[in-house]
Amino acid sequence: MNTGSDEPGEVAVAADRARTDETGTDGPGAGREGEHGLGSRAPEFVKARRLLHLSWQVGVFVVGLAVVGAGIVMLPLPGPGWVVIFGGMAIWATEFVWAQLVLRWTKRKVTEAAQRALDPRVRRRNITLTAIGLVIIGVLAGIYLWKFGFVMPWKIKDQ
């Protein structure tokens, strides 16, 4: 699978490949030590009872939804919005394959972006563009101050 491809039809193929590549078998949780395959991470006694497992999934979904909702509220307000949203996705990923695939895709993209950002040419370009932007902002601020002066937004009168 190409790391740059985001085709929706490849999700099922990606799930099968991830399950087979990481675990060596088709069963979840049968992989290397410390890694889990795709699927539920509920305790075995919960998975053994259909109604209990369904209740477990509903509970995980509701808790994850509350955390994601709180993260969405934090986006325009003060708070770590994106961190909380990804925390909610991690909660969902304990039970749902689609969330596990989204988190794997996100982790892969963040890792690729970090590797690109560490490239010396890219870093030089970003530093150059930032310096040019700061010079432009400084010049514009200087022109504004030269033309209009520094005026406080409130009027203070000495009495």
PEKA-V214401 format. One record per pair of residues at least 12 apart in sequence whose ideal C-beta (glycine too) atoms are under 10 Angstrom apart, sorted by the first residue. I is the first residue (numbers start at 0). J is the second residue. If there is no record, write none. Layout:
i:I j:J
i:I j:J
This chain:
i:0 j:12
i:0 j:13
i:0 j:16
i:0 j:17
i:0 j:20
i:2 j:104
i:2 j:107
i:2 j:108
i:2 j:110
i:2 j:111
i:3 j:107
i:3 j:108
i:3 j:111
i:5 j:104
i:5 j:108
i:10 j:96
i:10 j:97
i:10 j:100
i:10 j:101
i:10 j:104
i:11 j:100
i:13 j:37
i:13 j:100
i:13 j:103
i:13 j:104
i:14 j:36
i:14 j:37
i:14 j:38
i:14 j:96
i:14 j:97
i:14 j:99
i:14 j:100
i:14 j:103
i:15 j:37
i:17 j:36
i:17 j:37
i:17 j:96
i:17 j:99
i:17 j:100
i:17 j:103
i:18 j:30
i:18 j:36
i:18 j:37
i:18 j:38
i:18 j:96
i:19 j:36
i:20 j:36
i:21 j:34
i:21 j:35
i:21 j:36
i:21 j:37
i:21 j:103
i:22 j:34
i:22 j:35
i:22 j:36
i:22 j:37
i:23 j:36
i:24 j:36
i:26 j:38
i:27 j:39
i:27 j:40
i:27 j:96
i:27 j:99
i:28 j:40
i:35 j:92
i:35 j:93
i:35 j:99
i:36 j:96
i:36 j:99
i:37 j:92
i:37 j:95
i:37 j:96
i:37 j:97
i:37 j:99
i:37 j:100
i:37 j:103
i:38 j:94
i:38 j:95
i:38 j:96
i:38 j:99
i:39 j:52
i:39 j:55
i:39 j:56
i:39 j:59
i:39 j:93
i:39 j:94
i:39 j:95
i:39 j:96
i:40 j:59
i:40 j:92
i:40 j:93
i:40 j:94
i:40 j:99
i:41 j:55
i:41 j:56
i:41 j:59
i:41 j:93
i:41 j:94
i:42 j:55
i:52 j:94
i:55 j:93
i:55 j:94
i:56 j:91
i:56 j:94
i:56 j:95
i:57 j:94
i:58 j:94
i:59 j:90
i:59 j:91
i:59 j:92
i:59 j:93
i:59 j:94
i:59 j:95
i:59 j:98
i:60 j:90
i:60 j:91
i:60 j:94
i:60 j:95
i:60 j:98
i:62 j:87
i:62 j:90
i:62 j:91
i:62 j:93
i:63 j:86
i:63 j:87
i:63 j:88
i:63 j:89
i:63 j:90
i:63 j:91
i:63 j:92
i:63 j:93
i:63 j:94
i:63 j:95
i:63 j:98
i:64 j:87
i:64 j:90
i:64 j:91
i:65 j:87
i:65 j:90
i:66 j:83
i:66 j:84
i:66 j:85
i:66 j:86
i:66 j:87
i:66 j:88
i:66 j:89
i:66 j:90
i:66 j:91
i:67 j:83
i:67 j:84
i:67 j:85
i:67 j:86
i:67 j:87
i:67 j:88
i:67 j:90
i:67 j:91
i:68 j:83
i:68 j:84
i:68 j:87
i:69 j:83
i:69 j:84
i:69 j:86
i:69 j:87
i:70 j:82
i:70 j:83
i:70 j:84
i:70 j:85
i:70 j:86
i:70 j:87
i:70 j:88
i:71 j:83
i:71 j:84
i:71 j:87
i:85 j:101
i:85 j:102
i:85 j:105
i:85 j:106
i:85 j:109
i:88 j:101
i:88 j:102
i:88 j:105
i:89 j:102
